[in-house]
Amino acid sequence: MTGYEERGYYKLANLIRRDKSLTIFRRFDDINILCLLQLQAEILKVRKELYIVSHVDNTRGSDPETRFAENFKLSKESGSRQYNLIKEIRGLLREYSKP
């Protein structure tokens, strides 16, 4: 005992601590699904932008940007828009794929 009367959530937390079979937590499935749908929309938007930027870069003739699709190192070292969009997508996918 802690020396004071446990009330509210503190009492519930200690009760659950003593008897794990009482552990029940809401999953909030509706809001989780809404968040996943929002992330999907963000990923689709950035993916579309990446494809547009990539297409423009690939049609520049002999500019160094035409090699970004074949050379990730060059894309990274030059701080290209393609590289930054892929980094953004990686972050979104990490968040989207979290269990």
Contacts in CASP RR format, 6 or more apart in sequence:
PFRMAT RR
TARGET T0000
AUTHOR 0000-0000-0000
METHOD contacts of the structure
MODEL  1
MTGYEERGYYKLANLIRRDKSLTIFRRFDDINILCLLQLQAEILKVRKEL
YIVSHVDNTRGSDPETRFAENFKLSKESGSRQYNLIKEIRGLLREYSKP
6 14 0 8 1.000
15 22 0 8 1.000
16 22 0 8 1.000
16 23 0 8 1.000
36 96 0 8 1.000
39 92 0 8 1.000
39 95 0 8 1.000
39 96 0 8 1.000
40 96 0 8 1.000
42 92 0 8 1.000
43 89 0 8 1.000
43 92 0 8 1.000
43 93 0 8 1.000
43 96 0 8 1.000
46 85 0 8 1.000
46 88 0 8 1.000
46 89 0 8 1.000
46 92 0 8 1.000
47 89 0 8 1.000
49 85 0 8 1.000
50 82 0 8 1.000
50 85 0 8 1.000
50 86 0 8 1.000
50 89 0 8 1.000
53 81 0 8 1.000
53 82 0 8 1.000
53 85 0 8 1.000
54 68 0 8 1.000
54 69 0 8 1.000
54 82 0 8 1.000
57 63 0 8 1.000
57 65 0 8 1.000
57 66 0 8 1.000
57 68 0 8 1.000
57 69 0 8 1.000
57 80 0 8 1.000
57 82 0 8 1.000
58 66 0 8 1.000
58 69 0 8 1.000
59 66 0 8 1.000
60 66 0 8 1.000
64 74 0 8 1.000
64 78 0 8 1.000
65 80 0 8 1.000
67 74 0 8 1.000
68 74 0 8 1.000
68 75 0 8 1.000
68 78 0 8 1.000
68 80 0 8 1.000
68 82 0 8 1.000
68 83 0 8 1.000
69 82 0 8 1.000
72 83 0 8 1.000
74 80 0 8 1.000
75 82 0 8 1.000
75 83 0 8 1.000
76 83 0 8 1.000
END
